[in-house]
Amino acid sequence: MDTPVYRRLLLALKVGIFIFMSFVIYRRLASVQSFVGSLDLFIERFSGGNIALLTLSVILMPVNWLLEATKWKILLKHSSSVTLRAALRSVLGGLSIGFATPARVGEFAGRVMFLHPGERVDGIYLSAIGGIAQSVVTFLTALFMLRFYSGEAEAFFSPYSYIGFALLAFVLIALYISFEQVVDWLHHRGLRFDNYIIDTAKTPHRNDKWLVFGTSFCRYTVYVLQYYLLLRFAGIEGRVFELISAISLVLFLQSVSPLIPLTDLTLRGGIALLVFRGCEPDMALSVFMVPVLLWIINLLLPALVGYFYILTLHADDTAQ
């Protein structure tokens, strides 16, 4: 209901998001500048790169988020009828709200703001299912590509860590496939908050789950391709499979790291330095800055677009 109180709360939320986003962007870029010493050095290093590679990486950004919107639309199929445009609006709006939260957990709340009030609890569950699918793709790909990785970070992975990662991937796969059974089991074990339990008829059916998984893999592939293009743009050389295996390891470590908003970029760059530690010493700055470039392209720019959608959100707004 579009009440004066709700309108004031929504306005406060919009202002709060703007202030916090501005603060986080400033602190993240300041932390990067303090780490590398001078952004002028970074600009000088990348000025000789092939601009076509950077352009292609930027062009792939909307493909990345259109795939995520497609996945969100599939997830909502049995809960809420939304267009691809409305799904993209929801995804980017959620990204804007989750921009400054650890591991972007605020995306869950942000996405459901664009749904009907009665569908928001379902939306949180469905968003979690999509997140599990993306994590499964990240874990499985990294486990497979490690066979092609020969960098110095290999010393940090013992046979026990491989087993642990494989078990974690297995648990995520089982949870993804049997999500409805897990919900029912929890419900029958005493978790009877009926208003906060999703109707399993609204969760993706088996074929839908395969579509969500396939879309997650396509999105992962686009992200890896963007990373690879930026590595080439930065002058990082190497065999294709060796670079892709290193990228998959970076993405895996990022997914299991407690990324704190104000130190997110330095952690991303630090993980890249660890994985690519075998590169030439004069390439260290480029290795560190590639995740920063990718963050600007894939997160910062879409989050700003998402904030525009937040601004256009009204108290009586619903998914169309």
C-alpha positions in Angstrom: 0.0 0.0 0.0 1.3 3.4 -1.0 1.1 5.1 2.4 3.0 8.4 3.4 5.1 6.4 5.9 6.1 3.8 3.4 7.0 6.6 0.8 9.2 8.3 3.4 10.9 5.0 4.2 11.5 4.3 0.5 12.9 7.8 0.1 15.2 7.3 3.1 16.4 4.0 1.5 17.2 5.6 -1.8 19.2 8.4 -0.1 20.9 5.8 2.2 21.9 3.6 -0.8 23.4 6.6 -2.6 25.4 7.8 0.4 26.7 4.3 1.2 27.5 3.5 -2.4 29.4 6.7 -2.8 31.4 6.0 0.4 32.2 2.4 -0.5 33.3 3.4 -4.1 35.6 6.1 -2.7 37.1 3.8 -0.1 37.6 1.0 -2.5 39.3 3.1 -5.1 41.4 4.8 -2.3 42.5 1.4 -1.0 43.6 0.4 -4.5 45.5 3.7 -5.0 47.3 3.3 -1.7 48.2 -0.3 -2.6 49.6 0.4 -6.1 51.2 3.7 -5.1 50.0 5.6 -8.1 47.1 5.2 -10.4 49.1 7.1 -13.0 51.5 4.1 -13.2 48.5 1.9 -13.8 47.2 4.1 -16.6 50.6 4.3 -18.1 50.9 0.5 -18.0 47.6 -0.1 -19.7 47.8 2.7 -22.2 49.6 0.5 -24.7 47.1 -2.3 -24.5 45.0 -3.5 -27.4 41.9 -1.3 -27.0 39.8 -3.8 -29.0 40.2 -6.4 -26.2 39.0 -3.9 -23.5 36.1 -2.9 -25.7 35.0 -6.5 -26.3 35.2 -7.1 -22.5 32.9 -4.1 -21.9 30.5 -5.3 -24.7 30.2 -8.7 -22.9 29.1 -6.9 -19.7 25.4 -6.6 -20.8 25.5 -10.2 -22.0 26.6 -11.2 -18.6 23.7 -9.5 -16.8 21.1 -10.5 -19.5 22.0 -14.1 -18.8 21.5 -13.5 -15.0 18.2 -11.8 -15.8 17.2 -14.8 -17.9 18.1 -17.1 -15.0 16.1 -15.0 -12.6 13.1 -15.1 -15.0 13.3 -18.9 -15.2 13.5 -19.2 -11.4 10.4 -17.0 -11.0 8.5 -19.0 -13.7 6.2 -20.8 -11.2 6.0 -18.0 -8.7 5.7 -14.7 -10.6 5.1 -13.9 -14.2 7.8 -11.3 -15.2 9.2 -10.1 -18.5 12.9 -10.3 -19.3 13.0 -6.5 -18.9 11.4 -6.6 -15.5 13.8 -9.4 -14.5 16.8 -7.3 -15.6 15.4 -4.4 -13.6 15.1 -6.5 -10.5 18.6 -8.0 -10.9 20.3 -4.7 -11.4 18.3 -3.1 -8.6 19.4 -5.9 -6.3 23.0 -5.5 -7.5 22.9 -1.8 -6.5 21.6 -2.6 -3.0 24.0 -5.5 -2.5 26.9 -3.5 -3.9 28.3 -2.6 -0.5 27.5 -5.7 1.5 29.8 -8.7 2.2 29.6 -11.2 -0.6 26.8 -9.0 -2.0 24.2 -10.7 0.3 22.1 -7.6 0.0 21.2 -8.6 -3.5 18.5 -11.0 -2.1 16.6 -8.2 -0.5 17.2 -5.8 -3.4 15.8 -8.2 -6.0 12.6 -9.0 -4.1 11.8 -5.3 -3.7 10.6 -5.4 -7.3 8.2 -8.3 -6.7 4.7 -8.2 -5.4 4.7 -8.1 -1.6 3.2 -11.6 -1.4 5.9 -13.0 -3.6 9.0 -11.6 -1.8 9.6 -14.5 0.6 9.4 -16.9 -2.4 11.9 -14.6 -4.2 14.4 -14.9 -1.4 14.3 -18.7 -1.7 14.5 -18.7 -5.5 17.4 -16.2 -5.5 19.2 -18.6 -3.1 18.6 -21.5 -5.5 20.1 -19.4 -8.3 23.1 -18.6 -6.2 23.7 -22.3 -5.4 23.6 -23.1 -9.1 26.2 -20.4 -9.8 28.4 -21.7 -6.9 28.2 -25.3 -8.2 29.4 -24.1 -11.6 32.3 -22.2 -10.1 33.4 -25.1 -7.9 33.1 -27.8 -10.5 34.9 -25.8 -13.1 37.7 -24.9 -10.8 38.2 -28.5 -9.7 38.3 -29.6 -13.3 40.7 -26.8 -14.5 43.1 -27.3 -11.7 44.6 -30.2 -13.7 45.9 -27.5 -16.1 47.2 -25.2 -13.5 50.9 -25.1 -12.8 51.4 -21.9 -10.9 53.1 -21.4 -7.5 49.8 -21.4 -5.7 49.5 -25.1 -6.4 51.6 -25.6 -3.3 48.7 -24.5 -1.2 46.5 -27.3 -2.4 47.0 -30.6 -0.7 45.1 -33.8 -1.5 43.0 -33.1 1.6 42.0 -29.7 0.2 40.9 -31.3 -3.1 38.8 -33.8 -1.2 37.3 -31.0 0.9 36.4 -28.9 -2.1 34.9 -31.9 -3.9 32.8 -32.7 -0.8 31.6 -29.1 -0.7 30.7 -29.2 -4.3 28.8 -32.5 -3.8 26.8 -31.0 -0.9 25.9 -28.0 -3.0 24.8 -30.2 -5.9 22.7 -32.3 -3.6 21.1 -29.2 -2.1 20.4 -27.8 -5.5 18.8 -31.0 -6.8 16.9 -31.8 -3.7 16.0 -28.3 -2.5 12.3 -29.1 -2.2 13.0 -32.2 -0.2 15.3 -30.3 2.2 12.5 -27.7 2.7 10.0 -30.4 3.4 12.3 -32.1 5.8 12.9 -28.9 7.7 9.2 -28.3 7.8 8.4 -31.7 9.2 11.3 -31.3 11.7 9.4 -28.5 13.5 10.3 -25.5 11.3 6.6 -24.5 10.9 6.8 -20.8 10.1 4.3 -21.3 7.3 4.4 -17.6 6.2 8.2 -17.9 5.6 8.3 -21.3 3.9 8.1 -21.4 0.2 5.5 -23.6 -1.5 7.6 -26.2 -3.3 5.2 -26.0 -6.2 6.7 -22.6 -6.9 10.3 -23.8 -7.1 11.9 -24.7 -10.5 11.0 -28.1 -11.9 13.7 -30.5 -13.0 13.9 -29.2 -16.5 13.9 -25.6 -15.2 16.8 -26.5 -12.9 18.8 -27.8 -15.8 18.0 -24.5 -17.7 19.1 -22.5 -14.6 22.3 -24.6 -14.4 23.1 -24.2 -18.1 22.5 -20.4 -17.9 24.8 -20.2 -14.9 27.5 -22.0 -16.9 27.0 -19.6 -19.8 27.3 -16.7 -17.5 30.4 -18.1 -15.9 31.9 -18.6 -19.4 31.3 -15.0 -20.3 32.9 -13.9 -17.1 36.0 -16.0 -17.7 36.2 -14.7 -21.2 36.1 -11.1 -19.9 38.8 -11.9 -17.4 40.9 -13.5 -20.2 40.5 -10.6 -22.5 41.6 -8.1 -19.8 44.6 -10.2 -19.0 45.6 -10.0 -22.6 44.9 -6.3 -22.7 47.2 -5.9 -19.6 50.0 -7.8 -21.4 49.8 -11.0 -19.5 51.0 -13.9 -21.8 50.5 -17.6 -21.4 48.8 -20.6 -22.9 45.1 -20.4 -23.1 44.3 -23.3 -20.8 46.9 -22.2 -18.3 45.4 -18.8 -18.1 41.8 -20.1 -18.0 42.8 -22.6 -15.2 44.3 -19.7 -13.2 41.2 -17.6 -13.8 38.9 -20.4 -12.6 41.0 -20.7 -9.5 40.9 -17.0 -8.8 37.1 -17.0 -9.1 36.8 -20.1 -6.8 39.0 -18.4 -4.1 37.0 -15.2 -4.4 33.7 -17.2 -3.9 34.9 -18.7 -0.7 36.7 -15.6 0.7 34.9 -13.3 3.2 35.0 -10.3 0.9 34.5 -7.2 3.2 33.1 -4.3 1.2 35.8 -1.7 2.0 38.6 -4.1 1.3 37.0 -6.0 -1.6 39.2 -4.8 -4.3 42.5 -5.3 -2.5 41.4 -8.9 -1.6 40.5 -9.6 -5.3 43.8 -8.2 -6.4 45.7 -10.1 -3.7 44.1 -13.4 -4.7 45.1 -12.7 -8.3 48.7 -12.0 -7.3 48.7 -15.3 -5.3 47.4 -17.4 -8.3 49.5 -15.6 -10.9 52.6 -15.4 -8.7 54.7 -17.2 -11.3 54.4 -14.3 -13.7 57.1 -11.8 -14.5 57.8 -9.3 -11.6 57.0 -6.3 -13.8 53.6 -7.8 -14.6 52.5 -7.8 -10.9 50.8 -4.5 -11.1 48.9 -5.6 -14.2 47.8 -8.8 -12.5 46.6 -6.9 -9.5 44.7 -4.3 -11.5 42.8 -6.7 -13.9 40.3 -7.7 -11.2 39.9 -4.0 -10.4 39.0 -3.3 -14.1 36.6 -6.3 -14.1 35.0 -4.9 -11.0 34.5 -1.5 -12.6 33.0 -3.1 -15.8 30.9 -5.9 -14.3 29.8 -4.5 -10.9 30.3 -0.7 -10.6 28.7 0.3 -13.9 25.7 -2.1 -13.7 25.2 -1.1 -10.0 24.9 2.6 -11.1 22.3 1.5 -13.7 20.6 -0.4 -10.9 20.5 2.6 -8.7 18.6 4.4 -11.5 16.0 1.6 -11.3 15.9 2.1 -7.5 15.2 5.8 -8.0 12.2 4.9 -10.3 10.8 2.5 -7.7 7.6 3.7 -6.2 5.9 2.5 -3.0 3.2 0.7 -5.0 5.6 -0.6 -7.6 5.2 -4.3 -8.6 6.9 -6.5 -11.1 5.3 -6.2 -14.5 
